[in-house]
Amino acid sequence: MEAKKGSLKSTIAVSLTNYLDAGSIVAGASGLTLWKNYLSLQDIHLSWLNAISANCFGAAIGAIIGGFLADKFGRKTIYTYNMLVYMTGVAIIMLSVSFPMLLLGFLITGISVGAGVPASWTYISETSEVSNRGRNIGISQFAWSIGPAIIFLLGMLLAKDGVLGKFIYEKLISIGWTPQSAELFGNRIIFGTLFVVALIAWLLQRQLDESKDWENSKSQQKQSSRQTGVFSSFGALFKNVVNVRTIIYLAGIYLTWNLVAGVMGFFMPHVYETAGGVTNEYANRLQTVMWGLTALVSFFGFALLSDKVNQRLLYIGGTLLGVLAWVVLTFIGITNGTALWIFVILWGVHAGFGVQAFYALWASELFPAKYRAAAQGIMFFIVRGVAGIWSFIFIGVFDKSGFYTSGVIMVILLAIVLIVGAIWTPKTQGKSLKEITKERYGDQ
């Protein structure tokens, strides 16, 4: 009983990293049009912001560094320092008055997010029991989805025509602020809330105990006289055919899904406003409901069912809803109000059972402890790096060919995710990490 309470407590502390990951992405997305107006940016500038943020290259760089550091020096090392980097990045964004300054803030925040995510999923899995590993990963996904729900709710309230935003806007205009500066102030407040949560996360996470799996792995390496450098596990990782197949599978489904989810997380409010013709407040309302549904399903669906119900069936059902969501939005039309809300509901439920949750679970199960975080760092690097390149491609397709073409591409990508994931679903349910490792790698 004490072990279960301990794993739940550490899961909650570590899950704040997921909250801050998704929160930083959607905080930028919520105010994307506002920053564009304030700094007189072009669409290429928006692509750069997305590309170097926690959504893409920034997280990619942080992940590959953080993953190897977590395997070499321990999971707790990441939690001791990483949130300080995050707070620095967020503070720069809050105070930005130029595009280079804003870009730097997004980059630093993204690197911090990337460094924290592989360590967090690894730590949660290693401190969980067999009967609640899926539950604990589900709780971390709940934090990942409740963050955007809260951020978009704040965005809705602090928008120019929102309940609080209208009052703030009028007061700032009355003292001489420009309309662009006054309208953007609410988004600065949103980043301020992320700074506060990051401070709380840092205070909690630096008190965590080190992972026993990591300590045992290090002890075995010392006994066998195999002392390794920070990046030495990179070579070992790719020498084993089991590792290579696993990386291809996991990075494949997560990468393909992230090409869609990256657009959803960063560009979707902008798409709603430009292609759908809705206001910033209404776009944030759509996203608030969507992420609220995702949070509920992450907890009451994935967290409560993933340890008990056939995971292949959960994966197929959840991913199929994502395909249907984009079919509705693409072929009925983004300017159709009913289609918009059907899309929001379907995608919100899908994301709760979606690839993000299963990837977090499987990626932390399928590798040995000695390079469990490094493997996730490599995959996260690949996924977010390609997503960064995709951000330039998507905005170009969206601008030149319109929403319909973009939507068709999304449907195709999600169909690939559905088929590949359904065929090669790992059979790890109900097994300890030690059993999974021995089953896959033998006694080596």
N, C-alpha and C positions, 0 to 999 in steps of 0.2 A: 504493500500500500504506500509506504514512504517513497519507494522508487518511482511509483506512478505519479505521486504528487510532485516529486522532484523533476521528473521529465516534463510535466505540464508547466511547472514554474519556469524552467529554462526555455521551454518552447515559446512561452509568451514573451520573455525578455528578448530572445533572438528574433522572434517574428516581427518586432518593431523595424528590423532591417528591411523586411518585405514591404511594410507600410511606407517606409521612406523611399524605397525604390520606386514603387508605383506612384507614390505621392509626388515625387519630384518630376516625373514624366508628365502627369496630368496637370500639375500646377503650371508648367510651361504651356501645355496644350490649352488650358482654360483661358490663358491670357495671350495666346499667340497673335490673334488679330489686334489686340490692344498694343502689344509691343511693336507690331508692324506699323501701326498708325503713329505711335509715339516717336519711333526712331526713323520713320519714313523708309522702311525696309522693303525689299523686293522678295519675290517668292524664293529666289536662290538663297537669300539670307535665312529664310525659314528652314530650308533644307539643311543648311549648315548648322543651325541650332539643334535640329533633330539629330543630325549625323554625329555630332560630338557629345551628345547628352547621355543621360542614363539609358536612353532608348537604344543607343547604337555604339559608336566608336569609343566614347568615354567609358562606358561599362565594359566594353570588350577589352580595353587596355587594363582596366582595374581587375577584371576577372582572372586574366592569365597570370598577373603578378600575385594577386591575393590568393589564388588557388595553390600555387607553389609555396608561398610563404606559410600558408595554413598547414601544409603537409610537413614542412621543414621545422617550423618553430611552434606549431600548435594552433588550434582553433582560437584559443583565448587571446593569442597575440593580436589577431585581427580586431577583436572586440575591445582591446585596450586602447587602440589608437584611431581606428577607422572613423568613428563618429566625429572626431575633431576635424578631420579632413572634410567630411560632409558639411559640418557647420560653417567652415570657411567658404565653401562653394556657395552655399545658400545665402550667406551674408553678402557676398559679392553680387549675386543676382538681385537681392533686395535693394541694393544701393546703386544699381547700374544706371548710368546716364548716357552710355554709348554702346554701339554694337560690339566692339572688341571686349569691353568689360562684361557685357552680358554673355558673350561667347565663352570667356574665361570661366565665369561662374558655372555655366552649364557643363563645361569640360571637367572641372574639379569635382563637381557633384557627381557626375557620371562615373569618374574613376573610383570614387568612394563606394558608390553603389555596386559597381562591378567587383570590387575587392570583397565586399561583404556577403554577396549572395551565395557563392559556392561554399563558403565557410558556414553560413547559416543553415543551408539545407543539409550539409554534411553533419553538423553538430546536432541538429534535431534528430536525424536518423540514428546517429550513434548513441544518443542518450534516451532513445525510446525503447519500449519493450515490443516483442513480436506482435502482441495483440493490439497495440495502439500506435504503431509507426505511421500507418495511413492517417489515423486521426490527428496526430501531431503535425504531419505535413499539411493536412487539411486546415488546421488552425493557422498555420503560417500563411496559407493561401487566403484564408479569411482576412488576415491582416493586410495582405497584398491587395485585396479587393475593397476592403472597408476604407482604406486610405483614399483611393480615387473617389469613392462615394462621398466622403467627408469634404474632400477638396472641391469637387464639383458643386456640392451643396453650398459651400462657402462662396464659390464663384458665382452661383446663382444669386445669393443674398447680397454679395458685394458688387454685382454688375451695376452699370449706370442706372438701369431701370429696376434694380432689385430693391428689396425692403430696406436694407442698410445702405446699399450703394448709392441710392438716390439722395439720401440725406448727406452722406459724405461728399458726393459729387457737388452738390449745391453749395455746401460750406466751402469747399476748396476753390470753386469758381468765384465765390464772393470775395475771397482774399487775394485774387489775382492769378490763380493757376490757369494754365491753358487747358482747354477741354481734353486734349490727349493725355496730359499729365494727371489730371483729376480722375479720368476714367481708369487709368492704369493703377492708381493707388491701391485699389482693392486687391489686385494681384500681388502687389508687394506685401500686403498683409498676409496673404495666403502662404507665401514663402517664409514669412516670419513664423507662422505656426509650425512649419517643418523644422525650423531652427530649434524651437522649444522642444518638440518631440525628439529630435536628435540628441539634445542635451539629456533628456530623461533616459533615452536608450543607452547613452554612454555611461551614465551613472549606474544603470542596472547591469549592463553587459560586462563591465569590468569586474563585477563581483562573481561571475560565473566560475565554476570549477572546470578544469580541463577535461576533455573527452577521454574516457578510459580506453576506448578503442585506439586512439592516437597514442596514448602512453604505452599501451601494450605493444603496438607496432614498433615504436621507437626502442622499446626494451629488447625486442627480438632482433632488431637491426644491430644493436650494440653487442648482443651476445654472439651474433654471427660475424662481427667485425666488419660489417658493411656500412660504413659511414658515408653518407651521400651529401652532395652539395645541394644548393637551393633548387637548381634546375636539372639535376641529374635524373630525376624520375621521368623527365620528358622522353629520353631515349628508351627507358624501360617500358614506358607506356605503349610505345608504338612497335616494340619488338614482339609483342604478344598478339596473335591473331584474334583471340577472344576480345581483347581491348579494342582493336581496330574495328571489328564488326559492331561492337556495342556503341562506339563513338559514331560510326556511320548511321546506325539506326536512330539513336537518340538525337544526334544533331540534325538528322534528316527530318524527323517529325517536328522537332522544336523550331528548327530554322524555317521550315515551310509555313508553320503556323504563325511564327513571329513576323513574317512578311505581311500577314494580315493584321495581327495584333498590334504591331508597331504603328501601323496606320491608324488603328482604332484608338491607341493610347495617346498619340500626339497630334495627328492631323484631323481626326474626326470632327471636333467642334468647328474647325475651319471649313471642312467639307459641308457640314450641316448649314453653315451660314452662307457659303458661296453657292453651292449647288442646290441646296434645299431652300434657300431664301429665308431662313429663320434668324431671329435676333440672337445676340450673344447669351442673353439670359435664358432663352428657350433652348439653345444648344446645350448649355450647362444643365438645364433641367432634364433633358434627354439622357445625358451622361450620368447624372445623379441617380436616376431610376435604374439605369442599366447596371451601374456598379453596385447599387444597393441590392439588386437581385443576385448579382454574382456573389456578394458577400454572404447572403442568406443561404444560397445553394452550396457555397464552399463549406459552410459549417454544418447545416442540417442535411446536406446531401453527401458531399465527398468525405468530410471528416467522420460522419457517423456510419457511412456505408462501405467505404473502401476497404476496411479490414474484414468485412463480412460478406459482401456481395461480389460475384464474379467480376473481376476488373476489366476483362475484355468487353463484357456487355455494357458496363458503365462507360467505358471509353467510346464505344460505338454510338451509344445513345446520346452522349454529350456532344460528340463531334458532329453527328448528323444534324443536330439542332443548329450548329454554327453554319453548316452548309445551307440549310433552309433559310436562315436569317438573311444571308447575302443574296440568295435567290429572290426572296421577297423584295428586298431593297433595290435590287438591280432591275428586275423585270416588271415589277409593278411601278416602281419609280420613287426616287428620293423626295420629289415634290408632293407626293401623296401623304397626307397626314396620318392616315390609318396604317399605311405601309411602314412609315417611320416608327410608329409605336409597336407594331408587330415585330419589326426588326430589333428594337430595343429589348423587348421581352425575350425573344428567342436567343439573342446573343447573350443577354444577361444570364440566363439559365445555362446556356452552353459553357460560358467561361467558368462557371462554378464547377462543372464536371470536365472541363476542357483539358487541353494538352499541357498547359502550364502546371496544373496540379500533378498529373501523371508523370510528367517529365521530372519534376522535383523529387517525386517518390522513387522512380526507377533509377535516376542518375545517382542517387545516394545509396542505392542498394547493389548495383551491378559491378562495382569496382572494389578492390581490396583497400583496406584502411590506409596503406602506405602511400597511395596516390589517389585517394578518393576525391579530395578537394581539387587536386591538380587536374584530374580528368574533367571535372565539372568546369574548371576555369578555362580549359582549352575549348570545350564545347560552347561555353558562354561567349568566349572570344570569337569563335567562328560565327555563331548565331547573331550576336549584336553587331559584329563587323560587317557581315553581309547585309544586315538590316540597315546599316548606315549608308551603304551603297544604294540599296533599294529606295531609300528616302528621296534621293535625287531622281531616280527613275520614275517613282510614283508621281511626284509633283509635276514632272514633265508630261507624263501620260495624262494626268488629270487636267492640266492646263490646256494641252493641245487636243486631246481626243474626248475630253469630257468624262462625266461620272460613269456612264454606261460601260465604256470600255474598261475602266478601272474596276468596276463591279464584277464584270465577267472574269477578269484575272483573279479576283479574290475567290470566286466560286471554284475555279479550277484548282487553285492552291489548296483550299480546304478539302476538296475531294481527294487530292493526293494524300493529305494528312490522314483522312478517314481510312483509306484503303491500306496504306502502309502500316499504320498503327494497329489496325484490326488484325492483320495477318501475322505480325511478329510481336504480339503482346508478350512481355516477359512473364514467366511463371514463378513469381517470387512470393506470392501471397501466403501468409502463415509461416514463413521461414525466418529464422534469425539471420543477421548479417553474416555471422560465421558460417552458417549452413549454406547460404547462397554463395559465398566466396569459395568454399570447398567444393561445392557442386559444379561451379563454373571453372575453377582453376586447379582442382585437385589439391595435392599436398605441397605444390611448389611454393 
